[in-house]
Amino acid sequence: MKSFVLTVVGLLALVVLLVGPVVGRLAHPTTDCSNRVMVIKGPRGEPLECVCVEGTMAACLSPGP
């Protein structure tokens, strides 16, 4: 009985370790850098202008002149 409980606990821990990164990625979707300059929502909901270099987001700044 003890080995059964340890096996179930071990399997549950393995599932949590494997599912955690997937859920984290779904919670924070990545943006595609198809354009040179993009406007996205920041972490607090404010707009951010981001510059993409070679398909990778390089820098984000608050919009303005």
PDB file of N, H, CA, C and O in Angstrom:
ATOM      1  N   MET A   1       0.822  -1.193   0.000  1.00  0.00           N
ATOM      2  CA  MET A   1       0.000   0.000   0.000  1.00  0.00           C
ATOM      3  C   MET A   1       0.869   1.261   0.000  1.00  0.00           C
ATOM      4  O   MET A   1       0.554   2.245  -0.669  1.00  0.00           O
ATOM      5  N   LYS A   2       1.964   1.216   0.757  1.00  0.00           N
ATOM      6  H   LYS A   2       2.221   0.416   1.300  1.00  0.00           H
ATOM      7  CA  LYS A   2       2.846   2.367   0.844  1.00  0.00           C
ATOM      8  C   LYS A   2       3.495   2.658  -0.507  1.00  0.00           C
ATOM      9  O   LYS A   2       3.632   3.820  -0.889  1.00  0.00           O
ATOM     10  N   SER A   3       3.892   1.619  -1.226  1.00  0.00           N
ATOM     11  H   SER A   3       3.780   0.676  -0.916  1.00  0.00           H
ATOM     12  CA  SER A   3       4.525   1.834  -2.527  1.00  0.00           C
ATOM     13  C   SER A   3       3.515   2.378  -3.543  1.00  0.00           C
ATOM     14  O   SER A   3       3.881   3.160  -4.421  1.00  0.00           O
ATOM     15  N   PHE A   4       2.263   1.974  -3.430  1.00  0.00           N
ATOM     16  H   PHE A   4       1.966   1.339  -2.718  1.00  0.00           H
ATOM     17  CA  PHE A   4       1.224   2.503  -4.323  1.00  0.00           C
ATOM     18  C   PHE A   4       1.041   4.004  -4.113  1.00  0.00           C
ATOM     19  O   PHE A   4       0.960   4.765  -5.078  1.00  0.00           O
ATOM     20  N   VAL A   5       0.976   4.427  -2.857  1.00  0.00           N
ATOM     21  H   VAL A   5       1.042   3.809  -2.074  1.00  0.00           H
ATOM     22  CA  VAL A   5       0.811   5.848  -2.542  1.00  0.00           C
ATOM     23  C   VAL A   5       2.018   6.633  -3.038  1.00  0.00           C
ATOM     24  O   VAL A   5       1.849   7.713  -3.605  1.00  0.00           O
ATOM     25  N   LEU A   6       3.219   6.127  -2.843  1.00  0.00           N
ATOM     26  H   LEU A   6       3.357   5.250  -2.382  1.00  0.00           H
ATOM     27  CA  LEU A   6       4.426   6.811  -3.321  1.00  0.00           C
ATOM     28  C   LEU A   6       4.440   6.903  -4.842  1.00  0.00           C
ATOM     29  O   LEU A   6       4.875   7.914  -5.395  1.00  0.00           O
ATOM     30  N   THR A   7       3.976   5.872  -5.519  1.00  0.00           N
ATOM     31  H   THR A   7       3.623   5.051  -5.071  1.00  0.00           H
ATOM     32  CA  THR A   7       3.919   5.890  -6.980  1.00  0.00           C
ATOM     33  C   THR A   7       2.925   6.935  -7.471  1.00  0.00           C
ATOM     34  O   THR A   7       3.214   7.676  -8.410  1.00  0.00           O
ATOM     35  N   VAL A   8       1.762   6.996  -6.845  1.00  0.00           N
ATOM     36  H   VAL A   8       1.526   6.394  -6.082  1.00  0.00           H
ATOM     37  CA  VAL A   8       0.753   7.987  -7.240  1.00  0.00           C
ATOM     38  C   VAL A   8       1.263   9.403  -6.975  1.00  0.00           C
ATOM     39  O   VAL A   8       1.086  10.287  -7.812  1.00  0.00           O
ATOM     40  N   VAL A   9       1.879   9.623  -5.845  1.00  0.00           N
ATOM     41  H   VAL A   9       2.022   8.904  -5.164  1.00  0.00           H
ATOM     42  CA  VAL A   9       2.421  10.952  -5.528  1.00  0.00           C
ATOM     43  C   VAL A   9       3.523  11.316  -6.522  1.00  0.00           C
ATOM     44  O   VAL A   9       3.594  12.458  -6.977  1.00  0.00           O
ATOM     45  N   GLY A  10       4.367  10.371  -6.855  1.00  0.00           N
ATOM     46  H   GLY A  10       4.309   9.443  -6.485  1.00  0.00           H
ATOM     47  CA  GLY A  10       5.426  10.621  -7.834  1.00  0.00           C
ATOM     48  C   GLY A  10       4.873  10.955  -9.206  1.00  0.00           C
ATOM     49  O   GLY A  10       5.375  11.859  -9.873  1.00  0.00           O
ATOM     50  N   LEU A  11       3.844  10.235  -9.635  1.00  0.00           N
ATOM     51  H   LEU A  11       3.436   9.500  -9.093  1.00  0.00           H
ATOM     52  CA  LEU A  11       3.220  10.522 -10.929  1.00  0.00           C
ATOM     53  C   LEU A  11       2.546  11.890 -10.939  1.00  0.00           C
ATOM     54  O   LEU A  11       2.627  12.613 -11.932  1.00  0.00           O
ATOM     55  N   LEU A  12       1.891  12.246  -9.855  1.00  0.00           N
ATOM     56  H   LEU A  12       1.826  11.659  -9.048  1.00  0.00           H
ATOM     57  CA  LEU A  12       1.267  13.569  -9.772  1.00  0.00           C
ATOM     58  C   LEU A  12       2.318  14.683  -9.821  1.00  0.00           C
ATOM     59  O   LEU A  12       2.109  15.711 -10.465  1.00  0.00           O
ATOM     60  N   ALA A  13       3.426  14.476  -9.149  1.00  0.00           N
ATOM     61  H   ALA A  13       3.595  13.641  -8.626  1.00  0.00           H
ATOM     62  CA  ALA A  13       4.505  15.470  -9.191  1.00  0.00           C
ATOM     63  C   ALA A  13       5.064  15.591 -10.604  1.00  0.00           C
ATOM     64  O   ALA A  13       5.358  16.698 -11.054  1.00  0.00           O
ATOM     65  N   LEU A  14       5.212  14.493 -11.298  1.00  0.00           N
ATOM     66  H   LEU A  14       4.973  13.593 -10.932  1.00  0.00           H
ATOM     67  CA  LEU A  14       5.706  14.511 -12.670  1.00  0.00           C
ATOM     68  C   LEU A  14       4.746  15.246 -13.598  1.00  0.00           C
ATOM     69  O   LEU A  14       5.177  16.004 -14.468  1.00  0.00           O
ATOM     70  N   VAL A  15       3.452  15.025 -13.416  1.00  0.00           N
ATOM     71  H   VAL A  15       3.102  14.409 -12.710  1.00  0.00           H
ATOM     72  CA  VAL A  15       2.444  15.717 -14.228  1.00  0.00           C
ATOM     73  C   VAL A  15       2.498  17.216 -13.971  1.00  0.00           C
ATOM     74  O   VAL A  15       2.429  18.004 -14.914  1.00  0.00           O
ATOM     75  N   VAL A  16       2.619  17.619 -12.728  1.00  0.00           N
ATOM     76  H   VAL A  16       2.675  16.979 -11.961  1.00  0.00           H
ATOM     77  CA  VAL A  16       2.691  19.047 -12.399  1.00  0.00           C
ATOM     78  C   VAL A  16       3.937  19.670 -13.023  1.00  0.00           C
ATOM     79  O   VAL A  16       3.871  20.785 -13.541  1.00  0.00           O
ATOM     80  N   LEU A  17       5.063  18.973 -12.983  1.00  0.00           N
ATOM     81  H   LEU A  17       5.117  18.067 -12.563  1.00  0.00           H
ATOM     82  CA  LEU A  17       6.296  19.506 -13.565  1.00  0.00           C
ATOM     83  C   LEU A  17       6.215  19.611 -15.083  1.00  0.00           C
ATOM     84  O   LEU A  17       6.808  20.516 -15.671  1.00  0.00           O
ATOM     85  N   LEU A  18       5.495  18.705 -15.719  1.00  0.00           N
ATOM     86  H   LEU A  18       5.013  17.971 -15.241  1.00  0.00           H
ATOM     87  CA  LEU A  18       5.389  18.745 -17.176  1.00  0.00           C
ATOM     88  C   LEU A  18       4.324  19.721 -17.663  1.00  0.00           C
ATOM     89  O   LEU A  18       4.489  20.324 -18.723  1.00  0.00           O
ATOM     90  N   VAL A  19       3.248  19.889 -16.923  1.00  0.00           N
ATOM     91  H   VAL A  19       3.114  19.399 -16.062  1.00  0.00           H
ATOM     92  CA  VAL A  19       2.145  20.748 -17.347  1.00  0.00           C
ATOM     93  C   VAL A  19       2.401  22.209 -16.975  1.00  0.00           C
ATOM     94  O   VAL A  19       1.869  23.103 -17.632  1.00  0.00           O
ATOM     95  N   GLY A  20       3.185  22.469 -15.960  1.00  0.00           N
ATOM     96  H   GLY A  20       3.617  21.743 -15.426  1.00  0.00           H
ATOM     97  CA  GLY A  20       3.450  23.832 -15.499  1.00  0.00           C
ATOM     98  C   GLY A  20       3.965  24.764 -16.585  1.00  0.00           C
ATOM     99  O   GLY A  20       3.387  25.834 -16.776  1.00  0.00           O
ATOM    100  N   PRO A  21       5.026  24.410 -17.306  1.00  0.00           N
ATOM    101  CA  PRO A  21       5.533  25.302 -18.355  1.00  0.00           C
ATOM    102  C   PRO A  21       4.533  25.534 -19.484  1.00  0.00           C
ATOM    103  O   PRO A  21       4.492  26.624 -20.056  1.00  0.00           O
ATOM    104  N   VAL A  22       3.733  24.532 -19.810  1.00  0.00           N
ATOM    105  H   VAL A  22       3.766  23.647 -19.346  1.00  0.00           H
ATOM    106  CA  VAL A  22       2.741  24.688 -20.873  1.00  0.00           C
ATOM    107  C   VAL A  22       1.689  25.710 -20.452  1.00  0.00           C
ATOM    108  O   VAL A  22       1.324  26.581 -21.242  1.00  0.00           O
ATOM    109  N   VAL A  23       1.206  25.615 -19.239  1.00  0.00           N
ATOM    110  H   VAL A  23       1.502  24.907 -18.597  1.00  0.00           H
ATOM    111  CA  VAL A  23       0.205  26.555 -18.744  1.00  0.00           C
ATOM    112  C   VAL A  23       0.811  27.956 -18.643  1.00  0.00           C
ATOM    113  O   VAL A  23       0.135  28.942 -18.938  1.00  0.00           O
ATOM    114  N   GLY A  24       2.054  28.054 -18.237  1.00  0.00           N
ATOM    115  H   GLY A  24       2.603  27.254 -17.997  1.00  0.00           H
ATOM    116  CA  GLY A  24       2.722  29.352 -18.158  1.00  0.00           C
ATOM    117  C   GLY A  24       2.851  30.013 -19.513  1.00  0.00           C
ATOM    118  O   GLY A  24       2.691  31.228 -19.627  1.00  0.00           O
ATOM    119  N   ARG A  25       3.137  29.236 -20.539  1.00  0.00           N
ATOM    120  H   ARG A  25       3.267  28.249 -20.446  1.00  0.00           H
ATOM    121  CA  ARG A  25       3.260  29.784 -21.883  1.00  0.00           C
ATOM    122  C   ARG A  25       1.912  30.239 -22.431  1.00  0.00           C
ATOM    123  O   ARG A  25       1.836  31.241 -23.142  1.00  0.00           O
ATOM    124  N   LEU A  26       0.860  29.515 -22.108  1.00  0.00           N
ATOM    125  H   LEU A  26       0.921  28.701 -21.530  1.00  0.00           H
ATOM    126  CA  LEU A  26      -0.471  29.905 -22.552  1.00  0.00           C
ATOM    127  C   LEU A  26      -0.943  31.173 -21.847  1.00  0.00           C
ATOM    128  O   LEU A  26      -1.694  31.961 -22.422  1.00  0.00           O
ATOM    129  N   ALA A  27      -0.510  31.370 -20.614  1.00  0.00           N
ATOM    130  H   ALA A  27       0.100  30.730 -20.147  1.00  0.00           H
ATOM    131  CA  ALA A  27      -0.902  32.554 -19.869  1.00  0.00           C
ATOM    132  C   ALA A  27      -0.223  33.806 -20.409  1.00  0.00           C
ATOM    133  O   ALA A  27      -0.780  34.898 -20.295  1.00  0.00           O
ATOM    134  N   HIS A  28       0.976  33.675 -20.997  1.00  0.00           N
ATOM    135  H   HIS A  28       1.429  32.788 -21.090  1.00  0.00           H
ATOM    136  CA  HIS A  28       1.727  34.795 -21.547  1.00  0.00           C
ATOM    137  C   HIS A  28       2.044  34.504 -23.001  1.00  0.00           C
ATOM    138  O   HIS A  28       3.139  34.044 -23.326  1.00  0.00           O
ATOM    139  N   PRO A  29       1.078  34.773 -23.881  1.00  0.00           N
ATOM    140  CA  PRO A  29       1.337  34.468 -25.287  1.00  0.00           C
ATOM    141  C   PRO A  29       2.451  35.341 -25.855  1.00  0.00           C
ATOM    142  O   PRO A  29       2.586  36.508 -25.486  1.00  0.00           O
ATOM    143  N   THR A  30       3.234  34.777 -26.738  1.00  0.00           N
ATOM    144  H   THR A  30       3.125  33.829 -27.038  1.00  0.00           H
ATOM    145  CA  THR A  30       4.312  35.531 -27.362  1.00  0.00           C
ATOM    146  C   THR A  30       3.755  36.337 -28.529  1.00  0.00           C
ATOM    147  O   THR A  30       2.725  35.986 -29.104  1.00  0.00           O
ATOM    148  N   THR A  31       4.433  37.397 -28.861  1.00  0.00           N
ATOM    149  H   THR A  31       5.270  37.682 -28.394  1.00  0.00           H
ATOM    150  CA  THR A  31       4.021  38.219 -29.988  1.00  0.00           C
ATOM    151  C   THR A  31       4.890  37.885 -31.189  1.00  0.00           C
ATOM    152  O   THR A  31       6.064  37.542 -31.048  1.00  0.00           O
ATOM    153  N   ASP A  32       4.303  37.988 -32.359  1.00  0.00           N
ATOM    154  H   ASP A  32       3.349  38.267 -32.473  1.00  0.00           H
ATOM    155  CA  ASP A  32       5.091  37.760 -33.558  1.00  0.00           C
ATOM    156  C   ASP A  32       5.670  39.090 -34.011  1.00  0.00           C
ATOM    157  O   ASP A  32       4.958  40.093 -34.064  1.00  0.00           O
ATOM    158  N   CYS A  33       6.907  39.104 -34.326  1.00  0.00           N
ATOM    159  H   CYS A  33       7.486  38.289 -34.283  1.00  0.00           H
ATOM    160  CA  CYS A  33       7.578  40.327 -34.773  1.00  0.00           C
ATOM    161  C   CYS A  33       7.581  40.359 -36.299  1.00  0.00           C
ATOM    162  O   CYS A  33       8.640  40.313 -36.925  1.00  0.00           O
ATOM    163  N   SER A  34       6.395  40.436 -36.889  1.00  0.00           N
ATOM    164  H   SER A  34       5.535  40.473 -36.380  1.00  0.00           H
ATOM    165  CA  SER A  34       6.316  40.476 -38.346  1.00  0.00           C
ATOM    166  C   SER A  34       6.567  41.891 -38.870  1.00  0.00           C
ATOM    167  O   SER A  34       6.966  42.054 -40.023  1.00  0.00           O
ATOM    168  N   ASN A  35       6.341  42.912 -38.046  1.00  0.00           N
ATOM    169  H   ASN A  35       6.017  42.780 -37.110  1.00  0.00           H
ATOM    170  CA  ASN A  35       6.592  44.299 -38.437  1.00  0.00           C
ATOM    171  C   ASN A  35       7.801  44.832 -37.675  1.00  0.00           C
ATOM    172  O   ASN A  35       8.237  44.232 -36.693  1.00  0.00           O
ATOM    173  N   ARG A  36       8.333  45.947 -38.126  1.00  0.00           N
ATOM    174  H   ARG A  36       7.979  46.435 -38.924  1.00  0.00           H
ATOM    175  CA  ARG A  36       9.497  46.539 -37.444  1.00  0.00           C
ATOM    176  C   ARG A  36       9.099  47.174 -36.117  1.00  0.00           C
ATOM    177  O   ARG A  36       9.815  47.037 -35.124  1.00  0.00           O
ATOM    178  N   VAL A  37       7.946  47.877 -36.092  1.00  0.00           N
ATOM    179  H   VAL A  37       7.365  47.988 -36.898  1.00  0.00           H
ATOM    180  CA  VAL A  37       7.457  48.517 -34.871  1.00  0.00           C
ATOM    181  C   VAL A  37       6.063  47.990 -34.585  1.00  0.00           C
ATOM    182  O   VAL A  37       5.215  47.933 -35.476  1.00  0.00           O
ATOM    183  N   MET A  38       5.832  47.606 -33.339  1.00  0.00           N
ATOM    184  H   MET A  38       6.521  47.653 -32.616  1.00  0.00           H
ATOM    185  CA  MET A  38       4.539  47.066 -32.942  1.00  0.00           C
ATOM    186  C   MET A  38       4.041  47.809 -31.710  1.00  0.00           C
ATOM    187  O   MET A  38       4.838  48.316 -30.921  1.00  0.00           O
ATOM    188  N   VAL A  39       2.733  47.872 -31.547  1.00  0.00           N
ATOM    189  H   VAL A  39       2.086  47.459 -32.188  1.00  0.00           H
ATOM    190  CA  VAL A  39       2.129  48.409 -30.331  1.00  0.00           C
ATOM    191  C   VAL A  39       1.434  47.244 -29.644  1.00  0.00           C
ATOM    192  O   VAL A  39       0.558  46.601 -30.220  1.00  0.00           O
ATOM    193  N   ILE A  40       1.838  46.980 -28.399  1.00  0.00           N
ATOM    194  H   ILE A  40       2.550  47.502 -27.931  1.00  0.00           H
ATOM    195  CA  ILE A  40       1.261  45.873 -27.636  1.00  0.00           C
ATOM    196  C   ILE A  40       0.771  46.400 -26.291  1.00  0.00           C
ATOM    197  O   ILE A  40       1.054  47.542 -25.927  1.00  0.00           O
ATOM    198  N   LYS A  41       0.038  45.569 -25.557  1.00  0.00           N
ATOM    199  H   LYS A  41      -0.191  44.642 -25.853  1.00  0.00           H
ATOM    200  CA  LYS A  41      -0.383  45.898 -24.206  1.00  0.00           C
ATOM    201  C   LYS A  41       0.713  45.512 -23.237  1.00  0.00           C
ATOM    202  O   LYS A  41       1.254  44.408 -23.303  1.00  0.00           O
ATOM    203  N   GLY A  42       1.036  46.420 -22.341  1.00  0.00           N
ATOM    204  H   GLY A  42       0.596  47.316 -22.288  1.00  0.00           H
ATOM    205  CA  GLY A  42       2.032  46.151 -21.321  1.00  0.00           C
ATOM    206  C   GLY A  42       1.465  45.317 -20.196  1.00  0.00           C
ATOM    207  O   GLY A  42       0.292  44.946 -20.233  1.00  0.00           O
ATOM    208  N   PRO A  43       2.275  45.015 -19.191  1.00  0.00           N
ATOM    209  CA  PRO A  43       1.819  44.169 -18.091  1.00  0.00           C
ATOM    210  C   PRO A  43       0.694  44.789 -17.264  1.00  0.00           C
ATOM    211  O   PRO A  43      -0.094  44.069 -16.651  1.00  0.00           O
ATOM    212  N   ARG A  44       0.614  46.112 -17.245  1.00  0.00           N
ATOM    213  H   ARG A  44       1.253  46.697 -17.743  1.00  0.00           H
ATOM    214  CA  ARG A  44      -0.455  46.779 -16.498  1.00  0.00           C
ATOM    215  C   ARG A  44      -1.563  47.290 -17.412  1.00  0.00           C
ATOM    216  O   ARG A  44      -2.425  48.052 -16.974  1.00  0.00           O
ATOM    217  N   GLY A  45      -1.547  46.874 -18.687  1.00  0.00           N
ATOM    218  H   GLY A  45      -0.846  46.255 -19.043  1.00  0.00           H
ATOM    219  CA  GLY A  45      -2.590  47.259 -19.620  1.00  0.00           C
ATOM    220  C   GLY A  45      -2.274  48.494 -20.439  1.00  0.00           C
ATOM    221  O   GLY A  45      -3.048  48.855 -21.326  1.00  0.00           O
ATOM    222  N   GLU A  46      -1.155  49.154 -20.165  1.00  0.00           N
ATOM    223  H   GLU A  46      -0.527  48.862 -19.444  1.00  0.00           H
ATOM    224  CA  GLU A  46      -0.801  50.362 -20.900  1.00  0.00           C
ATOM    225  C   GLU A  46      -0.200  49.992 -22.254  1.00  0.00           C
ATOM    226  O   GLU A  46       0.402  48.927 -22.387  1.00  0.00           O
ATOM    227  N   PRO A  47      -0.356  50.859 -23.267  1.00  0.00           N
ATOM    228  CA  PRO A  47       0.225  50.543 -24.572  1.00  0.00           C
ATOM    229  C   PRO A  47       1.738  50.728 -24.565  1.00  0.00           C
ATOM    230  O   PRO A  47       2.256  51.654 -23.940  1.00  0.00           O
ATOM    231  N   LEU A  48       2.436  49.848 -25.260  1.00  0.00           N
ATOM    232  H   LEU A  48       2.015  49.096 -25.767  1.00  0.00           H
ATOM    233  CA  LEU A  48       3.885  49.933 -25.404  1.00  0.00           C
ATOM    234  C   LEU A  48       4.237  49.832 -26.879  1.00  0.00           C
ATOM    235  O   LEU A  48       3.658  49.025 -27.606  1.00  0.00           O
ATOM    236  N   GLU A  49       5.191  50.653 -27.325  1.00  0.00           N
ATOM    237  H   GLU A  49       5.662  51.309 -26.735  1.00  0.00           H
ATOM    238  CA  GLU A  49       5.712  50.541 -28.677  1.00  0.00           C
ATOM    239  C   GLU A  49       6.979  49.697 -28.605  1.00  0.00           C
ATOM    240  O   GLU A  49       7.912  50.024 -27.872  1.00  0.00           O
ATOM    241  N   CYS A  50       7.004  48.620 -29.363  1.00  0.00           N
ATOM    242  H   CYS A  50       6.246  48.354 -29.959  1.00  0.00           H
ATOM    243  CA  CYS A  50       8.135  47.700 -29.340  1.00  0.00           C
ATOM    244  C   CYS A  50       8.812  47.667 -30.707  1.00  0.00           C
ATOM    245  O   CYS A  50       8.148  47.718 -31.742  1.00  0.00           O
ATOM    246  N   VAL A  51      10.124  47.584 -30.697  1.00  0.00           N
ATOM    247  H   VAL A  51      10.664  47.543 -29.856  1.00  0.00           H
ATOM    248  CA  VAL A  51      10.916  47.512 -31.920  1.00  0.00           C
ATOM    249  C   VAL A  51      11.392  46.071 -32.082  1.00  0.00           C
ATOM    250  O   VAL A  51      11.888  45.459 -31.136  1.00  0.00           O
ATOM    251  N   CYS A  52      11.234  45.538 -33.298  1.00  0.00           N
ATOM    252  H   CYS A  52      10.831  46.035 -34.066  1.00  0.00           H
ATOM    253  CA  CYS A  52      11.678  44.180 -33.601  1.00  0.00           C
ATOM    254  C   CYS A  52      12.908  44.239 -34.497  1.00  0.00           C
ATOM    255  O   CYS A  52      12.958  45.009 -35.456  1.00  0.00           O
ATOM    256  N   VAL A  53      13.889  43.420 -34.172  1.00  0.00           N
ATOM    257  H   VAL A  53      13.847  42.795 -33.393  1.00  0.00           H
ATOM    258  CA  VAL A  53      15.108  43.310 -34.971  1.00  0.00           C
ATOM    259  C   VAL A  53      15.282  41.845 -35.345  1.00  0.00           C
ATOM    260  O   VAL A  53      15.410  40.989 -34.469  1.00  0.00           O
ATOM    261  N   GLU A  54      15.285  41.557 -36.630  1.00  0.00           N
ATOM    262  H   GLU A  54      15.181  42.253 -37.341  1.00  0.00           H
ATOM    263  CA  GLU A  54      15.455  40.200 -37.162  1.00  0.00           C
ATOM    264  C   GLU A  54      14.456  39.217 -36.561  1.00  0.00           C
ATOM    265  O   GLU A  54      14.810  38.082 -36.243  1.00  0.00           O
ATOM    266  N   GLY A  55      13.201  39.657 -36.405  1.00  0.00           N
ATOM    267  H   GLY A  55      12.914  40.579 -36.664  1.00  0.00           H
ATOM    268  CA  GLY A  55      12.144  38.784 -35.917  1.00  0.00           C
ATOM    269  C   GLY A  55      12.093  38.599 -34.417  1.00  0.00           C
ATOM    270  O   GLY A  55      11.303  37.796 -33.922  1.00  0.00           O
ATOM    271  N   THR A  56      12.942  39.344 -33.664  1.00  0.00           N
ATOM    272  H   THR A  56      13.584  39.997 -34.066  1.00  0.00           H
ATOM    273  CA  THR A  56      12.973  39.231 -32.210  1.00  0.00           C
ATOM    274  C   THR A  56      12.687  40.591 -31.597  1.00  0.00           C
ATOM    275  O   THR A  56      13.232  41.604 -32.034  1.00  0.00           O
ATOM    276  N   MET A  57      11.829  40.610 -30.582  1.00  0.00           N
ATOM    277  H   MET A  57      11.386  39.787 -30.227  1.00  0.00           H
ATOM    278  CA  MET A  57      11.510  41.864 -29.913  1.00  0.00           C
ATOM    279  C   MET A  57      12.756  42.367 -29.180  1.00  0.00           C
ATOM    280  O   MET A  57      13.304  41.673 -28.324  1.00  0.00           O
ATOM    281  N   ALA A  58      13.199  43.583 -29.526  1.00  0.00           N
ATOM    282  H   ALA A  58      12.755  44.147 -30.221  1.00  0.00           H
ATOM    283  CA  ALA A  58      14.447  44.111 -28.992  1.00  0.00           C
ATOM    284  C   ALA A  58      14.212  45.074 -27.821  1.00  0.00           C
ATOM    285  O   ALA A  58      14.874  44.962 -26.789  1.00  0.00           O
ATOM    286  N   ALA A  59      13.272  46.021 -27.975  1.00  0.00           N
ATOM    287  H   ALA A  59      12.735  46.112 -28.813  1.00  0.00           H
ATOM    288  CA  ALA A  59      13.064  47.007 -26.933  1.00  0.00           C
ATOM    289  C   ALA A  59      11.620  47.484 -26.963  1.00  0.00           C
ATOM    290  O   ALA A  59      11.002  47.554 -28.025  1.00  0.00           O
ATOM    291  N   CYS A  60      11.086  47.812 -25.789  1.00  0.00           N
ATOM    292  H   CYS A  60      11.588  47.755 -24.926  1.00  0.00           H
ATOM    293  CA  CYS A  60       9.736  48.350 -25.680  1.00  0.00           C
ATOM    294  C   CYS A  60       9.792  49.635 -24.856  1.00  0.00           C
ATOM    295  O   CYS A  60      10.432  49.698 -23.806  1.00  0.00           O
ATOM    296  N   LEU A  61       9.106  50.650 -25.360  1.00  0.00           N
ATOM    297  H   LEU A  61       8.586  50.599 -26.213  1.00  0.00           H
ATOM    298  CA  LEU A  61       9.069  51.952 -24.688  1.00  0.00           C
ATOM    299  C   LEU A  61       7.628  52.443 -24.652  1.00  0.00           C
ATOM    300  O   LEU A  61       6.795  52.006 -25.446  1.00  0.00           O
ATOM    301  N   SER A  62       7.340  53.351 -23.731  1.00  0.00           N
ATOM    302  H   SER A  62       8.017  53.706 -23.086  1.00  0.00           H
ATOM    303  CA  SER A  62       5.999  53.941 -23.711  1.00  0.00           C
ATOM    304  C   SER A  62       5.861  54.841 -24.932  1.00  0.00           C
ATOM    305  O   SER A  62       6.814  55.529 -25.298  1.00  0.00           O
ATOM    306  N   PRO A  63       4.687  54.850 -25.569  1.00  0.00           N
ATOM    307  CA  PRO A  63       4.526  55.631 -26.793  1.00  0.00           C
ATOM    308  C   PRO A  63       4.587  57.125 -26.512  1.00  0.00           C
ATOM    309  O   PRO A  63       4.232  57.592 -25.430  1.00  0.00           O
ATOM    310  N   GLY A  64       5.033  57.836 -27.486  1.00  0.00           N
ATOM    311  H   GLY A  64       5.321  57.457 -28.365  1.00  0.00           H
ATOM    312  CA  GLY A  64       5.119  59.285 -27.359  1.00  0.00           C
ATOM    313  C   GLY A  64       5.948  59.851 -28.501  1.00  0.00           C
ATOM    314  O   GLY A  64       6.552  59.110 -29.276  1.00  0.00           O
ATOM    315  N   PRO A  65       5.967  61.188 -28.591  1.00  0.00           N
ATOM    316  CA  PRO A  65       6.733  61.821 -29.674  1.00  0.00           C
ATOM    317  C   PRO A  65       8.229  61.727 -29.463  1.00  0.00           C
ATOM    318  O   PRO A  65       9.001  62.213 -30.289  1.00  0.00           O
TER     319      PRO A  65
END
